[in-house]
Amino acid sequence: MAIERNMALTGQPPKSLNTIQKVGVLIGMSGLLMLLLASFNLNSTKEVVWLTISLAALTIGIIVFSKGAYNKKLEGIKNDGVWFKSISSRGVLAWIAGVGLTGFYVILYFFAEYLGLGQGIDGSNTGLVGLFDPLSQFLSGNPASQWFVYGTLYTVAIIAFGIKFLMKYKHNRYEQLRTYSVMFFQTAFAFIIPELMARLNSDTFTLPYNDLKNMWPLNYYAFEQWRVDQFINAQTIGLFFLILAVLMIFVISPFLTYKYGKRWYCSWVCGCGGLAETAGDSFRQLSDKSLRAWKIERWMIHTVLVFAVIMTTATISTYLGYDDTKYWFTKNAFLVSVGIFLTLLFAGILYFKRKQLNKSAVKGATGFFILTIVFLILIGFTDFGQIQIQAKYFSFGLNDKSYAADSALRAFYGFGIGAIFSGVVGTGFYPILGNRVWCRFGCPMAAILGAQQKLFSKFRITTNGGQCISCGNCSTYCEMGIDVRSYAQKGENIVRSSCVGCGICSAVCPRGVLKLENDSLDGRINSNEVLLGNDVDLMNYVNNN
């Protein structure tokens, strides 16, 4: 009988990859190699065959690897050994993956010509971009762009890693349903439908690319002049999409957030969240749980939101002011309306929700409100179209164009927030910073939904403090950096604006302490309900005496 000499409380380090996992790695890496070879024009003929084989190999490789990892395991928590693996503990493999992904994003975003964009005869595509031409021609009738390559790989990643996620959390019906949801919305609403809609375009009819689930302010260019003009010129169907975009902001999204919390979007619909939950699942334990990170998060995400509001307001007011005869809603009327709306919203929250706001939240909100109003006044008295700004000063020399001030705002936001933060850092740094960096620190949509969830939603995570054994699984695997255990130990409801309702804290709890619920607004936040678990009668006695 072998003598056990390992005294570590964490148990044995994980064994090497089994045979099935090795086969999966071999298949997946062969697909990745085909894409790499395409970048050097080494498989430029028979693009349909090479593209099909490469994407299929990537998908099948991930599925086979997942089958080898989870197929013979019992239902339940499967995070054993996560801190022993280089890829999931900021080891060498994690840094290689992070640098590789980041480098690919930088080239794809800013140097797509190196991937073959427009480098062929008469501006045709070659290389990696050219490899995707047959699929793009099939869906939209147009040659591939770097964004089509990005969207295709993005969708393949969500589908393949989504299947891996389904295998890992096969014991949890909630995780299964929301994974099917993000896979469906990404594939249908973000990828296939917009490409098919492009086939409707002709010399007399044009619709802009429109991801039906991508709403403002996440879709920061939603109300730019060229898009609004195209929607108006498309008449009935265009006006439908334009009105739908407005209703999503002011009616549909607030109603769904009131009913279900921000999870309806961040964990069930959003493509950013979909990739984070599937491809980024192995890195959720890397999210910073410190108080310092939480303080930075609050300021950064709301700063981005204020910037998005100011930028969008400046953009709309600019083209409303160009031609008063074309738009019945004039520039001054629009600015006054925005100011009145924000003032009423701010005053209403301070009055009706004052008990739920601490002093730091009130101070921060007041500062952001004053800043926004000052910029609205500045926009009203300034013709931004006459102010020229050189883009090279905020794009590290990657863009040498000259923009009017309103266009410069959009260019700066698109470069700094939409490309660098959301794309390069937010996704490329999964193996280093965790899978929800963008959602925590930069997404303006998450900021709006978070405020609604904190103050006006029925959603909460209830806890049974009497059952908590303080194992810390919930806090470790919270991708949003919330110390869930501190709430569970006290038996206190979890109502946090940053919570995306992914339910992983509940899925990895060995005692069933945590439960995602939608109930009335009464009693969601009650600091007296601590320590005594679910003894309702006793809690009523404590609260009333």
N, C-alpha and C positions, 0 to 999 in steps of 0.2 A: 504493500500500500504506500503510495507516494505521500511524502510529508509536505503539508502546506506551510510554506515559509513566509508568505506574503501577509503582513500585519495591517495593510492599508485598509481603511474603512471604506474606500471607494471601490474595493474589489479588484479583480484581475483586469489588466489592460486588455483591450479587444484583440481577438485573434486576427491573423492576416486575412485578406480577402479569400472567400471560398471560391470554388471553381466557377459557379454560376456568375458571381460578381466579376471575376476576371474576364469571363466571356463578354459580359456586358460592357466592361471598360474597353475591350478590344473592338467591339462593334461600334461603340460610340466614338472612339478615337479615330476609327477609319472614316466615319462620316465627317468629322472635324478636319481630318487631313484632306479630304476631297475639296472642302471649302477653301482651305488654305492653298491648295494647288491651283484652284480657280483664280485666286488673286494674282497668280503669276502666269495666267493664260496657258496652263499646262493641260487643261481639259476643255478647251474652248469649243470643240465640236460636240454635237449631240447633247446640247444643254439640258434637254428634257430628261434624258436618261441620267446624266450626272446629278442634276438637281434632285430628282426623285430618290436616287440611291443615297445621296448624302443626307437629306432630311430624314429619310426613313431610317438610316443607320443611326443618326443621332437619337431619334425617338425610341427606336427599338433597344438601343444600347442602354438608355436610362431605365426603360421598363425592365429589361433583363436584370440589370444591376439591382433594382429595387426588389424584384422577385427573389433574388438570392439573399438580400438583406432581411426581408420581412416575411417571406412566404411560410417558413417553418416556425415562426415565433407565435406565441399565444397572443390573443387580443389583449391590449393594454398599452401601457407607457413603454416607448421604445427609444429612450434617449441615453441608454447605457453606453458608456465609453466615449461620450461626445467630447470630453475634455482631453482625451488621450489621442484624438485624431488631429493630425497636422492641419487639415483643411478647415476644421471647425473650431480650432483653438488658437487662431492667429499664428500658426506655425509657418514653415517655409512654403508648403503648398498653398496656404491661404494667401500669402504675399505674392506668390507667382500668379495665382488666379486673379487677385485684385489688380495687379499691374497689367496683366494681359487683357482683362476686360476693359480697364480704363483706357489703355492704349488703343484698343479696337474702337471704343466709342469716340475718342478724339479724332482718329482717322476718318471714321464714318461721318461724323458731324461736320468736320472742317476741311478734310483733305480727301474727299470721296473720289477725286480723280485718280488717286493712287490705287483705288479698288476697281478702276476701269470705267468710271462714270464719264460718258461722252468722249472716250479716247479712241473710238474706232473710226471707220470711214464715214464721212458726213455726220460726225457727232454721235454715231451709234455707240452702244455700250460694249465693253469688253470685260475681261476679268471676272471678279466676283459679282459685280452688278449685272454684267451681261449674262451670267449663269441664271439669274432670276428673271430674265426677259420673258421666257415662254410662259411662266406662271402669271406674270403681270399682264401680258398680252391676252391670256385666257380670261382673266377676271375683268380687267378694265379696258382692254384694247389699246393700252399705252405701253411704251417701254418702261422698264423698271427704273426707279430712282433709288438713291441711298435710303430714303425713308421707307420705300417698299421692302427693301432688304431688311431693314430694321424691324418693320412690322411683322414680316414673315418669321424671322428668327424669334422675335418676342412671343408670337403666338405659339410656335412650336415648343418653346421653353415652358410656357404655361400649361400646355397640353401634356407634355412628357413628364414634367415634374409634378403636375397635378395628379397624374396617375400614381406616381411615387408617393405623393401625399395621401392618396386614398388607401394605398396599401399600408402605410404607416399608421394611420388613424382609423383603421377599419372597425374599431370598437366604438366609435363615436358617430352617431347619426348626424349630429349638427355639423361636424367637420366635413362629413361626406357631402351633405347638401350644399353647403356654401362653396365647396371646391367645384362641384358640378356647375354651380352658378357662375363663378368667375371664368371657368373654361368656356362656358356658352357665350357669355357677354363679350369676352375678348375675341373669340373666333367669329361670331356672327356680327355683332354691332360695331366692333372696332376694326375688323379686318375685312371680312367678305362683303358685307352690305355696302360700305362706303366705296369699295372698288367697283362693285356692280353698278352703283349709282353713277359712276363716271361714264358708263356707257350711254347714259341719257343725254350727255352733253353733245351739242352740235354747234353749228355756226349761229343759230338763232336761239339756242337754249343752253344755259350754263348754270350748273350748281357747283358750289365749292365743296371740297372734300369735307365731309361732315361725319365725325364719330358721334353717333346718336346718344351715347351715354356720357360723352365728355363735355361737361358743362362749365360755365364760368363760375369762379375765377380760375379753375384748373385749366380750362381752355381760355387762356388769356387773350387770344386774338378773336374771340367769338363775335365781337361787335366792331371790328375794323371796317372801314368804309367800303373796301372792295368786296368784303363778304356780305355786308348789308345790301349793297347795290345789286350784287348777283342774286341774292334771295328775293329782293323786290322785283327785279327783272324777270325772274322765273315764275312770277305771278302766283297762282294758287299753291303749288307745292312748295315754292320758296317762302311764301308768307307763312305757310304752315310750320316750316322748320324755324323761322324767325320767331313766331309767336310761341312755339314750343320751348325755344331757348329761354325766353323771358319767364314763361310759366314754370320751368324747371327751377329757376332761381327763387321766385317769390311765392310759389304755391306748392308744387309737387315735392320738392326737396324738403321744405320746412314741415310739411304734413308727414312725410315718411320718417323724418328724424324725430318728430314728436311721438310717433307711434312706436318706432323700433330703435331709435338712437342712430348714431352715425354709422353703425355697422351695416345698415342697408346698402350704403354706397361703398365705404372703405373696405369692407370684407366680403361683399357679395357681388359688386358690380365693377368697381374701379380697376382699370388695367394695371396701374402702379401697385395697388394693393394685391392684385391677383398674382403678379410676378413675385412680390415680396413673400406672399404666403406659400407659394409653390416652390419656385427656384430658390427662394431665400430662407426656406424653413430650417435648413441645417445651420443657419447662422443667427437665429433669433436670440440665443443665449448671450450673444456678444453685445447687446444693446446696453448702453451706459445707464446704470440705475442710481447714480449719485444725485444728491440734492443740487449740486452745481450744474449738472446736465439738465435737470428739470428747470432751473432758473433761466439758463441759456435758451432752452426750448421755448419757453413762454414768450420771451422777448423776440426771438428770431422769427417764429412762425407768424406772430401778429404784425411784425414789421413788414414781412413779405405781403401779408394781406392788405395792409394800408397802402403799400406801394402799388399793388394790383388795382385797388380801388381808384387811387389817384391817376394812375396810368390810363386806365380804361375811361375814366371821366374826361381826362384831357383829350384822349383820342376821339371820343364821340363828340365832345364840344367843338373840336376843331373842324370836323367836316360839317357839323350842323351850322357853324358860323360862315362857311364858305358860300353857301347858296340858300338863302332864306326861303326862296320860292320852291325849292325841291323838297325840303323837309318842313312839315307843318310844326314840328317841335323845334323851336329856335334854340340857339346856344344859351342865351340868358335864362330862358324858361327851364331848360334842362338843368343848368347849374343850380338854380333856385330850388327846383324840385328835389335834387339830390341832397342839398343842404337841409331842407325841411325834413325829408325822410330820415336822414341820419340823426338829426336833432331829436325828432320824436322817438326814434328807436332808442337812442342813448338815454333820454330822460325817462322813458317807460321802463327800461331795464333797471335804472338806478332806483326808481320809485317802487316798482312791484317786486323786484328781486333783491332788494337791498340786504335782506337777512342772509342771503346765500353768497354775498360778495364780501371778501375780506378787504382790509384797507389797501393792501398792495395791488389787488385786482382793480379797485376803484381808481387808485392813482394812475396805474398804467393805462386803463381805458380812457380816463380823462385826458391824459397826455396825447394819446393817439387820436382822440376825437378832435382836440384843439388843432393838432397838426394837420388833420384832414381838412378841417374848415378853412384854415389859413391857406392851404393849397387851392381850395375851391375858389376863394376870393382872388388869389393870384391868377388862376386860370381865366377868371372872368375879365380881368383887366389886362391880359397879356395875349398877344397874337403869337402863339407858339409856331405857327407856320412860317414866321419871318425870322426865327432864330435858327441859325445853322450850327450844327455840332459835328465834329469829326468822330466817326465811330472808332477809329484806331486807338483813341485814348481810353476806351473801356473794353476793348476786345483783344488786348495784347498784340495788336498789329494784324490780327486775322481778318479784319474788315477795314478797308481803307476808304469806304464811301462816306459821303457827307449827307447828313439827315437834318430835316427840320426837327425842332425840339420835341414835338409830339411823337414823331417817328423814332427819334433817338431814345425816348423813354421805352418804346416797344422793343427796339433793338437791344437796348441794355437789359431789359427784363428777359427777353427771349434768349440772349446769350448767357447772362449770369445765372438766372433762375431756371429757365426752361431747358437749357442745354447743359451747362456745367453742373448745377446743383441737382436738378432732377435726373438728368441722364447719366452724366459721367460719374459724379460722386454718389448720387443716390442709388445707382445700380452697380456700378463697377466696384464700389467699396463694400459690398455685402460681406465678403470674407473678413473684413477688417473692423468695420464699425457696426455691423448688424444689418438686418434686412429692412428696417423702417426709418433710415436716416432722413430721407426726403419727407416722409409722412410726419415725422416728429418735428423737424426743424424748419421745413420749407414750404409745405403744401398749403396754399391759402384756402383751398377747399376744406381741408381738415380743420383749419382754424375756424371757419364759419360753422361747420357742422358740429365742432367741439363745443362752441359757445351755446348753440341751440341744445345740444345734448345735456350740457351741464345745467342749464336753466329751465328748459321747457320740455324735456323729453320724459317719457314713461320708463325708459330703459334704465336698468341698474343690474349690478351683480350682487346677489344676496349671499351672505356667508353664514355658516353655522360654526361659531367659535368653539362650541363644546366638542366638536369633532376634530378640530385642527391639531395636528401633531407637530407643526412648525418645521416640516421637512424642507420648505423653501422652493419646491418645484415650481410653484405658481409664479414667484418673483423671478426665478432664474430664467424661465422661458417666456416671460412677458416681453414682447418685442418693442413695446412702447415705453419701457423703462419704469413701470409702475411697481412699487413695493407692495404687491398684492398680499403677501403674508402678513404685513402689519395690520391690514384690514381684517383678514381672516382670523387672526389671533384674538381680535376684539369682538368679532361677530358683527362688524359694522358694514353696512351697504357700501359698495364701491360705486361712486358716481364721479367719474373723472372725465374732463373734456378731451383728454388725449386717448382714452380707451376706444379702440376700434371694434370691440366686441367680437374678436376673432374666436374667443372661447377656448384658447389653448390652455389658459390657467386652469379651467375646469377639466379639460381633457387629461391633463397630467397630474391632477390631484388624486392621490391614492385613497382618499377617504370620502370623496363626494361632498366636500365642504362648500364648493362654489357652484352657483347656479345663475344662468343668465335669464332675466325676467323682464317682462313689460307689465307694469301695473300703474296705479294712479300716482299722481304727483305727490300726494300726501305721504309724508314719512320717508321719502327717498333719502333725505339727508337729515339724520338725527344722531348727533354725537353722544346722546345718552345711551343709545342701544349698543352697549359693549359688554364683553366678557361672558355674558350669560347664555350665549348660544340661542337656541330657538324656543326657549321657555317664554311663550308670549304672555301668559297671564302674569308671570313674575315681572316681566319687563314693563307691562302696563302699571303694575304696582310701583315700580321704581320711578317711572316717569311722572306719575301723578302725586308723588310724595316727596 
